[in-house]
Amino acid sequence: MTYDELIALARSLEDRPLTTVTGREFTVTTYLDCPVFIPASTGLGRSDGRKAAIAFLDRYNATGSLRVGDYADVTRNASYFIGMLLAR
C-alpha cells in the first residue's frame, strides 16, 4: 500500500464509525494530506503526522502484521491505522 492509497482509504472512510481491534469506536478524517483519528470517547483529533504514517506503512508493507504491538515504536496510533485497514 502506498501513502496515496492510505490517504484515499482515509477519505473513503471519512466520518464513518470505525472500530479498533479492541472495539473502541473512532472516525478518521484528513488534514493536509495526513490521517487524523477522532476517538468517540474524547472527540479530539489525534495524529502523529505524515512521517509516522509512512513509517507505519513501511512496516505494514514489510510484515503485513495487524498486531498493534508490532508498531509501538513507530506510532501511537497503530490501533487506528489497523482499524482503518480492516474496514476497507
Stockholm file with secondary structure:
# STOCKHOLM 1.0

chainA/1-88         MTYDELIALARSLEDRPLTTVTGREFTVTTYLDCPVFIPASTGLGRSDGRKAAIAFLDRYNATGSLRVGDYADVTRNASYFIGMLLAR
#=GR chainA/1-88 SS CCHHHHHHHHHHTTTSCEECTTCCEEEEEESSSSEEEEETTTCCCBCCCHHHHHHHHHHHHHHCCCCGGGGTTTCTTHHHHHHHHHHC
#=GC SS_cons        CCHHHHHHHHHHTTTSCEECTTCCEEEEEESSSSEEEEETTTCCCBCCCHHHHHHHHHHHHHHCCCCGGGGTTTCTTHHHHHHHHHHC
//
